[in-house]
Amino acid sequence: MTELILLGLAAAVAWKLYQWSRAPQDAPLRSVTLCLLTALLSYPLAMPGGGSGVDTVAGHGTAKLVQNVLLLLTVYFLMCFYLYSADGPAARRRARGEAVVVALVAVAIVVAAETVPHDVFAGSFSTADMTIPQIAFFYGVTGLYLMYALGVTGRWTRQYARMSQRPHATGLWMAAVGLSAMAVACAVRAVFVAVRWSGGTVRQPLMAGVAVFLVVSILLFVSGVTYAGARARVTSARLWLRRRRDHRRLAPLWQLLTDAYPENVLRPASPALWDRWRAHGVHRRYHRRIVECRDGLVDISPYLAHEGEGTEVLYLPPAVLADRLRQAVTTIGMDARPARQAVPLAMPQADDRDADVRHLSAVSDALRLSA
């Protein structure tokens, strides 16, 4: 699970870096990219044993210090995303002011960490000796800043959620709840620091419960951020699969008509083999096949009517129309002249593209079954 989250973060960072390279002046995009980048850099250091290499080179506690500074920058850049999205002079001044605040907090915890032996940072939050003032200051100040930044971004997210429509509003509400819950968890941990610094004790199950609550809050936030995009991707994938299926279903009808009228085959937009699997390529081939089928039906329609038939040919059932189409192709091969004008065939009752495709597919299925 940990490796999967790290891989997902790395993919997101790579994508955002690419987007940022194409729009270097986009301040909100820059903030999101830096937020994800600092989160990616801090995540391995927070993993069990992840900071051992850094501690070996730079001394015990260095990895924890770097990880916490990166975490401060992560929530700062998250705040900047909202501030720069407002795109006003006041918002930009607020972003610069917040930069001063996070810089002061980072300098303060670095100074606190440097005034004690490095080996006191060897443990985790639950095992650290909070009776040492510098350790209590380190964890307390970091937690208070995280509480502040997460609380503010949670409030801004709720405001955006109220102004948005579903499904974006759903994702924003999930993210807002996640951010607010993280802020609450940071506040509770700050209380734990104060209790332990004053000589009190906090039961291990209680600290473990808050840690689990924090993890759940993070997952809820990540789910909220990705909800709208994931839902759009699922919808897009379902449309892609349906159009590939319909493209294959239309193959018998398309083959029959293009054999009779090869000039109706449109030139492909891209000859690349991999274009067959790309979303845009699938959609283009789907629409092109419908147009080619419709053109072929118009061209062959004069050969379909029997003697004495009028408009009945317009509403033939799919199985009957499939039979007539096979006969008409034979008639065309004998160079017979059509006895009537071209008319539209296989017209659906409803006037929309989906109904049109269903009707054409029914004729194509009848051709396949009668082959």
Stockholm file with secondary structure:
# STOCKHOLM 1.0

chainA/1-371         MTELILLGLAAAVAWKLYQWSRAPQDAPLRSVTLCLLTALLSYPLAMPGGGSGVDTVAGHGTAKLVQNVLLLLTVYFLMCFYLYSADGPAARRRARGEAVVVALVAVAIVVAAETVPHDVFAGSFSTADMTIPQIAFFYGVTGLYLMYALGVTGRWTRQYARMSQRPHATGLWMAAVGLSAMAVACAVRAVFVAVRWSGGTVRQPLMAGVAVFLVVSILLFVSGVTYAGARARVTSARLWLRRRRDHRRLAPLWQLLTDAYPENVLRPASPALWDRWRAHGVHRRYHRRIVECRDGLVDISPYLAHEGEGTEVLYLPPAVLADRLRQAVTTIGMDARPARQAVPLAMPQADDRDADVRHLSAVSDALRLSA
#=GR chainA/1-371 SS CHHHHHHHHHHHHHHHHHHHHHCTTCHHHHHHHHHHHHHHHHHHHHSTTTTHHHHHHHCTTHHHHHHHHHHHHHHHHHHHHHHHHHCSHHHHHHHHHHHHHHHHHHHHHHHHHHTSCGGGGSSCTTTSCTTSHHHHHHHHHHHHHHHHHHHHHHHHHHHHHHHCCTTHHHHHHHHHHHHHHHHHHHHHHHHHHHHHHTTCCCCHHHHHHHHHHHHHHHHHHHHHHHHHHHHHHHHHHHHHHHHHHHHHHTHHHHHHHHHHCGGGCCCCSCCCGGGGTSHHHHHHHHHHHHHHHHHHHHHHGGGTCCTTCCGGGGGCCHHHHHHHHHHHHHHHHTTCCCSSCCCCCSCCSSCSHHHHHHHHHHHHHHHHHHC
#=GC SS_cons         CHHHHHHHHHHHHHHHHHHHHHCTTCHHHHHHHHHHHHHHHHHHHHSTTTTHHHHHHHCTTHHHHHHHHHHHHHHHHHHHHHHHHHCSHHHHHHHHHHHHHHHHHHHHHHHHHHTSCGGGGSSCTTTSCTTSHHHHHHHHHHHHHHHHHHHHHHHHHHHHHHHCCTTHHHHHHHHHHHHHHHHHHHHHHHHHHHHHHTTCCCCHHHHHHHHHHHHHHHHHHHHHHHHHHHHHHHHHHHHHHHHHHHHHHTHHHHHHHHHHCGGGCCCCSCCCGGGGTSHHHHHHHHHHHHHHHHHHHHHHGGGTCCTTCCGGGGGCCHHHHHHHHHHHHHHHHTTCCCSSCCCCCSCCSSCSHHHHHHHHHHHHHHHHHHC
//
